[in-house]
Amino acid sequence: MILFVSDLHLSAQTPELNALFLQFLGGRARAAEALYILGDLFEYWVGDDDLDTPADPTHAAVVSALRRLADAGVAVNVMRGNRDFLLGDGFAAASGARLLPDPYVLSLPAWQFVLSHGDALCTDDRDYQAFRAQSRSPEWQAAFLAKPLAERHAIARALRERSEAGKAQKAGGADYLMDVNAGATEDFLRTHGYATFIHGHTHKPAMHDHIVDGIHVERWVLADWHGAAGECLVWDGERLVRERLT
Ligand SMILES: [Mn+2]
């Protein structure tokens, strides 16, 4: 059995979700052979060295719980999202998780999946894509990570506030900016051999049927975690089923 989650956005401001996720890692997830976290596990990640400063215990608690799950024999896989795109080798070493490239093809004996966070397909949001291109460059990341931690935290806070303001603006009439672009998605499905596509990011959980080049392709959008509830998508070897976590 394989579990998929995304968009938990954990931080010190989400104590209920943090507790729910720790409970999930110590319980439900133990029954799986593998866990795939498809981006935005954390609301922000300003560098792996942040783990050494115990000012905010949330990150350290989650990393230790991932480690315990990995040590229990569950394959833990983490993809970076648009919030925690700076997760690096230090995080991987501490958590026992394998960092996945985005996109990632998951070939199982019975089925083929392609996994992505999903933000790369939101091509209508030109401003975001420009920031994405810039912030994924090694030069930008090296310059950012060279700044003192306190300054990185301040920049991350400012970016979050700007993102929230942008979201409110987009929700007021330009909602399409916050969803994947139809053409880009079709190209993506074609490029990846019409594999079943699982992604998050948009916070619009659904199962979409696509017909691409006459071939039926399923696209499963994971639910974000909010309030006191989360969700995982379960592959039992034959089908995908959503499971609500409270
Ligand atoms: Mn996201």
Residues whose N, C-alpha, C, O or C-beta is under 5 A from the ligand:
A	BS01	MN	D40 G81 N82 H201
